[in-house]
Amino acid sequence: MSLPQSAILYQEEHLDDNKKPNLIIASAICLSAAYIAVSLRFLSRRVARNPLGADDYTILVALFFTSIFVIMVLIGVHYGLGRHLILVTNGAAFGKAGFPFALLLKSQSNI
Amino acid sequence: MTRLQTILAAEILYNPAIATTKLSIILLYRRLFPVRTFVIILWCVFAFVAAYSTTAAMVNLLQCLPIGADWDPNITPKCVNLDVELIILSSINVVTDVTILCLPMPLIWRLQTSRVRKLQVSGAFLLGGL
């Protein structure tokens, strides 16, 4: 994976770009919304006195996976996700593992 | 744990997270509309989403070989075409999303209530598109 010259120039100009706060806030809002939605769901089951069904257990599992996913993203942010791609010092390894995220986010590596 | 490992792990974990949400919606439909033909269609979509998400997780794990556990920077990995892979995986996800959203619509339209009610109920279901 190699960047075109225009992209490299752009990233050098904008070296101070920092998307980390964006990532953190977006993750926090979305995960909170998910927890609130699931709580309201269980509350409404209780109010209507409906038994808990397979869909309710599945949504708990989904909430668990989603929480882990968001935590992984936040750990990635801690390690440098959210800065520019040219700051990566380890091109081969980054391209191998980080490429799909690199399409959406700019990243930095200090490995 | 290094950053690269967390990114790859997050990408792999994304698939079951999204899939279990969709499966929960399908099970909710089954609970609300226990009509035989509809339930058969629901199980078909359920099976597809479950199978697809397992496959997608596998693809994300094995998209670059030697497998992700090798973080030796001196070895260049051999990868599948990552551009194409991302586009295809995301589009199939979107298609299943839209299918699941549209599934209950015919049933709601055939309900014996006022037009306003039908629009309200459709709106409540379509909110799942968020």
Contacts between the chains, C-beta under 8 A, distances in Angstrom:
chain1	res1	chain2	res2	distance
A	1	B	82	7.9
A	53	B	27	7.0
A	53	B	31	5.4
A	54	B	27	4.8
A	54	B	31	7.8
A	55	B	24	5.0
A	55	B	25	7.6
A	55	B	27	3.6
A	55	B	28	4.2
A	55	B	30	7.7
A	55	B	31	6.0
A	56	B	24	7.9
A	58	B	20	5.7
A	58	B	23	5.3
A	58	B	24	3.9
A	58	B	27	5.7
A	59	B	20	7.7
A	59	B	21	7.2
A	59	B	24	4.2
A	61	B	20	5.0
A	62	B	17	6.3
A	62	B	20	3.6
A	62	B	21	4.4
A	62	B	23	7.7
A	62	B	24	5.7
A	65	B	13	6.2
A	65	B	16	4.9
A	65	B	17	3.8
A	65	B	20	5.9
A	66	B	17	4.4
A	66	B	21	7.5
A	68	B	13	5.7
A	68	B	17	7.7
A	69	B	10	5.7
A	69	B	13	4.7
A	69	B	14	5.6
A	69	B	17	4.9
A	72	B	6	5.0
A	72	B	7	7.7
A	72	B	9	5.4
A	72	B	10	3.6
A	72	B	13	6.3
A	73	B	6	8.0
A	73	B	10	5.3
A	75	B	1	7.1
A	75	B	3	7.8
A	75	B	6	4.6
A	76	B	3	5.6
A	76	B	6	4.7
A	76	B	7	5.1
A	76	B	10	6.4
A	79	B	2	6.9
A	79	B	3	3.3
A	79	B	6	6.8
A	80	B	3	5.5
A	81	B	3	6.6
A	81	B	7	6.7
A	90	B	73	5.0
A	92	B	73	5.4
A	92	B	74	7.6
A	92	B	75	7.4
A	92	B	76	5.2
A	92	B	77	7.2
A	93	B	4	6.0
A	93	B	71	5.8
A	93	B	72	7.8
A	93	B	73	4.7
A	94	B	4	6.6
A	95	B	77	7.7
A	95	B	79	8.0
A	96	B	4	7.7
A	96	B	64	4.6
A	96	B	68	7.6
A	96	B	77	4.1
A	96	B	79	6.8
A	97	B	4	4.0
A	97	B	5	7.2
A	97	B	7	5.9
A	97	B	8	4.5
A	97	B	64	7.3
A	97	B	68	6.1
A	98	B	3	7.9
A	98	B	4	5.9
A	98	B	7	5.0
A	98	B	8	7.7
A	99	B	79	7.7
A	99	B	82	5.1
A	100	B	11	5.5
A	100	B	60	7.7
A	100	B	82	6.5
A	100	B	86	5.6
A	101	B	7	5.1
A	101	B	10	7.7
A	101	B	11	6.8
A	103	B	86	6.2
A	107	B	7	7.9
A	109	B	3	6.3
A	109	B	4	7.2
A	111	B	2	5.9
A	111	B	3	7.0
A	111	B	4	6.9
A	111	B	71	7.9
A	111	B	73	7.8
